[in-house]
Amino acid sequence: MTATLVTPDLTHPSSSPLAAPPSHRRPRTIDDVLDDARARLVRLDPHQAHEALAQGALLIDIRPAAQRAAEGSVPGALVIERNVLEWRFDPTSAHRVPEATGPDLQIMILCSEGYTSSLAAAALVDLGLRRATDVVGGFRAWHAAGLPTTRGLTWPRSPAPASHLASPAPRAARAAESSPSTSTLGGQDNRRWWAQLDAMAGIIADPDPRTDRRPD
């Protein structure tokens, strides 16, 4: 009996036995990503978050300075802007904040309307912070619920002493953070620098995905 050797036609990739089958999956959308993130969270409404804050949970405000200036702040919230969140809360990071003591922290993320916060909280879950979650509706829902707010800016929390920004931040930002004239977190120079940085970056973040509206 004679065996017949079949040679694939490599000029037509679809005829090759090594060719991958055609994919019929549609590309993922941001709504898919958001749904996946929220499926991993036990989200809190503003009143639940306020109660948890009173019991010792950390409320982390990730809104940029321009948004906090326009909308207000939450008393007791820790300001950690979104671009450095993972570096500040990874318990193994040399650039973490003192509050980042381990994986059992109850962390509640607050943004403007509760969209970016879900993605940020899921990123912390990926780092092993299993109790990370976010506030449904964000700052606007918190304010609408009549919960405590203040006008004016609360400034971002620095990492632990002797640490410097670990994220891929602009060189000017790293220099300004270590500059003696701006190293005092509450100093006027530092406040002016943060506001100017956000203004230059044009960060009025967290648009409502239903309308592509950005807050005034």
C-alpha positions as CSV (number, residue, x, y, z in Angstrom):
1,M,0.0,0.0,0.0
2,T,1.5,3.3,-1.0
3,A,1.1,6.4,1.3
4,T,0.2,9.7,-0.4
5,L,2.0,12.8,0.9
6,V,-0.3,15.8,0.9
7,T,1.5,19.2,0.6
8,P,-0.5,22.2,1.7
9,D,-0.7,25.1,-0.8
10,L,1.2,27.8,1.1
11,T,0.3,30.4,-1.5
12,H,-3.2,30.4,-0.1
13,P,-3.0,30.7,3.7
14,S,-6.6,29.6,4.3
15,S,-5.7,26.2,2.9
16,S,-2.8,25.7,5.4
17,P,-3.6,23.3,8.3
18,L,-1.7,25.9,10.5
19,A,-4.0,28.7,9.5
20,A,-6.0,30.1,12.4
21,P,-9.8,29.8,12.0
22,P,-11.5,33.1,11.1
23,S,-12.7,35.0,14.2
24,H,-16.3,36.1,14.3
25,R,-16.0,37.9,17.7
26,R,-16.7,41.6,17.6
27,P,-14.2,44.0,19.0
28,R,-14.7,44.8,22.7
29,T,-16.1,48.2,23.5
30,I,-15.6,50.4,26.5
31,D,-19.0,49.3,27.7
32,D,-17.8,45.6,27.7
33,V,-14.7,46.6,29.6
34,L,-16.8,48.6,32.1
35,D,-19.2,45.7,32.6
36,D,-16.4,43.3,33.2
37,A,-14.8,45.6,35.8
38,R,-18.1,46.1,37.6
39,A,-18.8,42.4,37.7
40,R,-15.8,42.1,40.0
41,L,-16.8,44.8,42.4
42,V,-19.3,45.1,45.2
43,R,-20.2,48.7,44.4
44,L,-21.5,51.1,47.1
45,D,-24.1,53.8,46.8
46,P,-23.2,57.2,48.3
47,H,-24.9,56.5,51.7
48,Q,-23.2,53.1,52.0
49,A,-19.9,54.7,51.2
50,H,-20.4,57.5,53.7
51,E,-21.1,54.9,56.4
52,A,-18.1,52.8,55.4
53,L,-15.9,56.0,55.6
54,A,-17.1,56.6,59.1
55,Q,-16.1,53.1,60.0
56,G,-12.6,53.5,58.7
57,A,-12.7,52.6,55.0
58,L,-10.6,54.8,52.7
59,L,-12.4,57.0,50.3
60,I,-10.0,57.8,47.4
61,D,-10.8,60.8,45.2
62,I,-9.2,60.3,41.8
63,R,-10.6,63.4,40.1
64,P,-8.1,65.8,38.6
65,A,-7.6,69.2,40.2
66,A,-9.7,71.1,37.6
67,Q,-12.7,68.9,38.4
68,R,-12.2,69.1,42.1
69,A,-12.0,72.9,41.8
70,A,-15.3,73.0,39.8
71,E,-17.3,70.5,41.8
72,G,-15.9,70.5,45.3
73,S,-14.4,67.9,47.6
74,V,-15.4,65.3,50.2
75,P,-14.2,65.8,53.8
76,G,-12.0,62.9,54.8
77,A,-11.3,61.7,51.3
78,L,-7.7,61.0,50.3
79,V,-6.8,62.6,47.0
80,I,-4.8,60.2,44.7
81,E,-5.1,61.2,41.1
82,R,-5.8,58.4,38.6
83,N,-2.4,58.5,36.9
84,V,-0.5,57.4,40.0
85,L,-3.2,55.3,41.8
86,E,-1.6,51.8,41.3
87,W,1.9,53.1,42.4
88,R,0.4,54.6,45.5
89,F,-1.6,51.5,46.6
90,D,0.5,48.5,45.5
91,P,1.5,47.2,49.0
92,T,4.9,46.2,47.5
93,S,5.6,49.5,45.8
94,A,8.4,51.8,47.2
95,H,6.2,54.7,46.2
96,R,3.1,53.8,48.1
97,V,1.3,56.0,50.5
98,P,1.5,55.2,54.2
99,E,-2.1,54.0,54.1
100,A,-1.3,51.2,51.7
101,T,-0.6,48.7,54.4
102,G,-1.8,45.4,52.8
103,P,-4.3,43.6,50.7
104,D,-7.2,43.8,53.2
105,L,-7.8,47.5,53.0
106,Q,-11.3,48.6,52.2
107,I,-10.8,51.1,49.5
108,M,-13.6,53.1,47.8
109,I,-12.8,55.0,44.6
110,L,-14.6,58.2,43.8
111,C,-14.6,60.0,40.4
112,S,-17.1,62.5,39.1
113,E,-19.9,60.2,37.9
114,G,-18.9,56.7,38.7
115,Y,-17.4,55.4,35.4
116,T,-13.6,55.9,35.6
117,S,-13.8,54.9,39.3
118,S,-15.1,51.4,38.3
119,L,-12.1,50.8,36.0
120,A,-9.7,52.2,38.7
121,A,-11.1,49.9,41.4
122,A,-10.8,46.9,39.1
123,A,-7.1,47.8,38.6
124,L,-6.6,47.7,42.3
125,V,-8.3,44.3,42.5
126,D,-5.8,43.1,40.0
127,L,-3.1,44.2,42.4
128,G,-4.6,41.9,45.1
129,L,-6.6,44.6,46.9
130,R,-9.7,42.4,46.9
131,R,-11.9,44.8,48.9
132,A,-11.4,47.7,46.4
133,T,-14.7,49.1,45.0
134,D,-16.2,52.4,43.9
135,V,-19.0,54.8,44.6
136,V,-22.1,54.5,42.3
137,G,-22.7,57.8,40.6
138,G,-19.4,59.4,41.9
139,F,-19.1,62.8,43.5
140,R,-22.2,64.1,41.7
141,A,-24.4,61.4,43.3
142,W,-22.7,62.0,46.7
143,H,-23.5,65.7,46.5
144,A,-27.1,65.1,45.3
145,A,-27.6,62.7,48.3
146,G,-26.9,65.6,50.6
147,L,-23.7,64.1,52.0
148,P,-20.9,66.4,53.3
149,T,-18.9,68.3,50.7
150,T,-16.6,71.3,50.8
151,R,-15.8,73.9,48.2
152,G,-12.2,74.4,47.1
153,L,-9.4,72.0,46.4
154,T,-8.0,69.1,48.5
155,W,-4.4,68.4,47.3
156,P,-3.0,65.0,46.2
157,R,-1.3,62.8,48.8
158,S,2.4,62.4,48.6
159,P,4.0,58.9,48.8
160,A,5.8,57.7,51.9
161,P,8.9,59.8,52.9
162,A,12.0,59.4,50.7
163,S,9.9,58.1,47.9
164,H,9.4,59.8,44.5
165,L,6.8,59.4,41.8
166,A,7.3,56.1,40.2
167,S,4.9,56.4,37.3
168,P,6.0,57.6,33.9
169,A,5.2,61.2,34.8
170,P,6.7,64.2,32.9
171,R,10.2,65.2,33.9
172,A,8.9,68.7,34.9
173,A,6.4,67.0,37.3
174,R,9.1,65.0,39.0
175,A,11.3,68.1,39.3
176,A,8.5,70.2,40.7
177,E,7.6,67.5,43.3
178,S,11.1,67.5,44.7
179,S,11.6,71.3,44.5
180,P,11.9,73.0,47.9
181,S,9.6,75.7,46.8
182,T,6.8,73.2,46.0
183,S,7.5,70.3,48.3
184,T,5.0,71.6,51.0
185,L,1.8,69.9,50.0
186,G,-0.4,72.7,51.1
187,G,1.8,75.5,49.9
188,Q,0.5,78.1,47.5
189,D,3.3,77.4,44.9
190,N,2.4,73.7,44.9
191,R,-1.3,74.5,44.5
192,R,-0.6,76.8,41.6
193,W,1.6,74.2,40.0
194,W,-1.0,71.5,40.2
195,A,-3.7,73.7,38.8
196,Q,-1.5,74.8,35.9
197,L,-0.5,71.2,35.1
198,D,-4.1,70.1,34.9
199,A,-5.0,73.2,32.8
200,M,-2.2,72.5,30.4
201,A,-3.1,68.9,30.1
202,G,-6.8,69.8,29.4
203,I,-8.0,67.3,31.9
204,I,-11.7,67.6,32.4
205,A,-12.1,63.9,32.7
206,D,-14.8,61.3,33.1
207,P,-17.3,62.2,30.4
208,D,-20.7,60.8,30.5
209,P,-20.5,58.0,27.9
210,R,-24.1,58.2,27.2
211,T,-23.9,61.8,25.8
212,D,-20.1,62.3,25.5
213,R,-20.7,65.3,27.7
214,R,-17.9,66.8,29.7
215,P,-18.6,68.8,32.8
216,D,-18.3,72.6,32.5
